[in-house]
Amino acid sequence: MTPRHSDLALPLLLLAACGPAKTDQASKADDSAKGPVTVAIAPYAGGPLKISNDGAGPINASVAFDLATLKVLFPKAKVEQAFLQSGEGPALPIITLEQDNTPLAEIGKSDDGDIGYVRVEAGDARGPKDEQLLAKWGDLGFSLDQCRAGAAREINMTICVRPDAPQVSYVFGVPGWTKAGLPPEAFLKAKGQLNALIWRPAEGAVVGAA
């Protein structure tokens, strides 16, 4: 667990700083008397899993890439360590979540050892505007300038990002599209469907469609 996450204590208690320092002595005395503020993170028990700029369900930027922590955040899920082979490089460590016999999420690790992404491609996932998996590209209000062509794992797919939710990527499958670059808008409207939602912490987020 990195120092950035040392403030995450089980069961689900975050010790948050009291806020900006005040200049007058009376306020400083007040602050020291109060001590840290305790904020509870509600675990995920079931139902829609919300993916937004703030995180994926109970996972946010304060949560460590840690099996024990994620087991507490998802008490009804099967939480397991695994590895993902991507291209010709070494297998990458991931944590997988499964609940009610349905894959719930895949959690990747960043180069710094923190959570790098949370990928959801099954179950009742909801995007920032309550979008659901399998929704049609044409129904979600994207324009081509908010999208880019997928590569590697997302080859032949289309990745879109809303300007007001840069930490959430929408991965659209486009059956029948095997060329380089983005499909024409008419093709996307006819074939594109939402296959996955991916949340990344702010430092790893894709800004716009870059």
NORMO-V966028 format. One record per backbone hydrogen bond with DSSP energy under -1.0 kcal/mol. NH is the residue of the N-H (numbers start at 0). CO is the residue of the C=O. Records with the same first field share a line. If there is no record, write none. Layout:
NH = CO ; CO
This chain:
4 = 1
5 = 2
7 = 4
8 = 12
12 = 8
13 = 38
14 = 6
15 = 36
27 = 23
28 = 24
29 = 25
30 = 26
31 = 27
32 = 28
33 = 29
34 = 30
36 = 15
38 = 13
40 = 11
43 = 72
48 = 123
50 = 125
51 = 54
54 = 51
55 = 58
56 = 49
58 = 55
62 = 59
65 = 63
69 = 65
70 = 66
71 = 67
72 = 68
73 = 69
76 = 73
77 = 97
79 = 95
81 = 93
83 = 91
91 = 83
93 = 81
94 = 106
95 = 79
96 = 104
97 = 77
98 = 101
101 = 98
103 = 96
104 = 96
105 = 118
106 = 94
107 = 116
109 = 113
112 = 109
115 = 107
117 = 198
118 = 105
119 = 196
124 = 122
125 = 48
126 = 130
129 = 126
133 = 193
134 = 131
136 = 191
138 = 135
139 = 136
145 = 142
146 = 143
147 = 158
149 = 156
153 = 150
154 = 151
156 = 153
157 = 171
158 = 147
159 = 169
160 = 145
164 = 161
167 = 164
168 = 197
169 = 159
170 = 195
171 = 157
172 = 192
176 = 173
187 = 183
188 = 184
189 = 185
190 = 186
191 = 187
192 = 172
193 = 134
194 = 170
195 = 170
196 = 119
197 = 168
198 = 117
199 = 166
203 = 200
209 = 206
